[in-house]
Amino acid sequence: MSAWPAAERARSIAFLAQNDLPDLRLSVEDYVALGRLPHGERSATGKRIVDEAIGETGLAPLRHRPLGRLSGGQRQRAALARALAQSPDLLLLDEPTNHLDPPGRSALLSLVKNKDIAVIAVLHDLPVAEAFADRILVLNDSRQVACGTPEAVLQTPVILPVFGMNSFKVAHPVSGKTLRIFDVPHCA
């Protein structure tokens, strides 16, 4: 990694932090445009990419609003738009659904999943990880416990020692769809 030139690394890897601390006076549009900085451009293409990222994250009506006047969820979507505007090959996400309501979580993760980029995400919400991830790496005390498909990894023998949860499947009473339930035993 250190042999990789910093400018190239900045163009190739975007990071969405759990709690970004931007200047709250910036407009959504100006903040998202920061994603283009590694490309060193002010072009029509860069403007189009910023506009697309704002639109894809549902922030077009808020593009001129200062970040300080956004909700936590809107600010999180703006941070994702900034990362997407970077046009990365790899997107690193740290708890990307932080501050989002359930429909917002689903929309954000669907958007990211449908992009043609590699994604590494830290997620502690196991149902969200199951719906979003192609592969899951479970760590405990910085050590690998399991790595594989959600189906293989999100089993009680793996998650009980790490998360203190059981995992089991049930059929949805109306649709018949199989649902995975995560249960914390011995909680009243």
N, C-alpha and C positions, 0 to 999 in steps of 0.2 A: 504494500500500500504506500509506503513512504517513497518508493521509487517512481510512483505514478505522479506526474506533475500536478500541482495543486489546482491549476486552472482547469485541466482536463477532468480531474476528480470532481470539481465543483459543477461542471457541466453534466457529469454522468450520474451523480448521486444526489438525491434530494432527501431531506429529513424533516419530518413533521413531529415536533416535540409535543409532549403531553400538555405542557403549559408554555406556550410561546409568549414572549413579553415584547411585542412590538411597540413602537411609538403610537399611542392611541389617537394622536392627531392626524395620522395618515388616513387618507380615504381608502376604501376597499380596493379601488383600482390601482392606486399608487403602491399599496402593500403587495398586491398580487404581481405587479410589474417588477418588484424586487426579485422575483424568480428568474427574470431575464438577465440580471446582472452578470452571472457567470459567462453569458454569451457575448457580453460587451457590445450589445447592439441597441440601436433605437431605429427599428425598421418597421415596415408595414407588416412583415411576417411576425415579428415580435409582438406587435400590437394585436394582430389577429389571434395569436396564441394566448395572450392575456385575456382577450375578449371571450375566447372559447372556454378557458378555465373558469372565468367568472360565470358564464352561462351554465356550464356543466354542474357547477356547485350551487346553482339556484340563487346566485347573488346579484344578478343583473339589475333588479330594482333598487339594490342598495349600493351600487358601484361608486356613488359619490359621497356616501355616508362615512363619517369618521369611524374608525374602529372602536373608539370609546363609546359610541352610541349603538353598538351591536350587542346582542345577547351573547352568552358564552358559546352557544351552539353555532351562531352565525360567525363568530370570530374563529371557531374551529374550522368551519367550512372555508373561510377566507384563507386560513393557514394552509389548508389542503390545496386550494386554488393556486396559492403562491408556489407550493411544491410542484404542482402539475405544470404550471407555466414555465418551470425550469426545464421541461422536456427531458426528464432523466431516463436513464436506462434502468436504474435501481431506485426504488422508493422505500425509505426506512420510516416506519410508523411506530411511534411510542404511544400506546393507548389512544388511537385515533378517534375512538367513539366517546372519549371524555367530553362531557357537557352536552351530549346529544340525546334527544328523546328517541324512543324506539323507531319511529319512521325515519328520523334523521340518520340513525345508525345504519339502517338497511340501505338507504339511498347512498350514503357515503361509501360503504363497503362495496356495494354493487358497482358504483362508478369506478372505484379503484380496481376491482376484480376484472372489469371489462376493458381496462387499459392494456395495451400491449407492452407492459413493463414488468420487470421482476419486482416483487414486493416482499419485504421482510417486516413483519408486524409483531409488536409485543401486545398481547391481549390476555387479560385475566378473566374476561367474561367468556366462560367455556361455551355456552350456546352460540355466541357470536363467532368464536373461533371455529366451531364446527361448521357453521353456515358459510364462512368466508374462506377458510384455508383449504388448500390442496394437500398440504402436509403440515404437521404440528410437531414442534420440538418442545418437550416438557423438560424444564430445568428445576432442580431443587438444590439450594445452596451452591449455585453456579456449576452444578454437575448435571450432565445429561441423564435423564431417567428413561426417556423413550423418544423415538422419532419415527413418524410414519403417517399414514392417512388418518383423518379424524376418526374413522370407524375403528381402526386398530388401536389408536392411542387413548381415546376417551372412554376407557373401560375402568371399572371400579378398582381392579388391582393396580392400575397405574395412578389414577387420580386420588384415591383415598389417602395414601401416605403423603401426597404432595399438597392437595387442596382440602383434605378432610371431607370429601364428598363421595357419595355413591353415584353410580350412573346406571340407569336402566331405561328400557324402551317400552313405550305404550302406543297403542293405536288411538288416533284421534277419533272421538266418538261419532263425529259427523262425516268427516272426509275419509277416514280410514288410514290417513297418512301416518307413517311411523314417526313418532316424536321421541327424542331422547330427553329424559328428565335427570336433572342433577339435584341430589338431595343431601342435605347436611344432617347426618344422623345425630340423635340425642340432643336436638335443639327443640326447646319448647316454644 
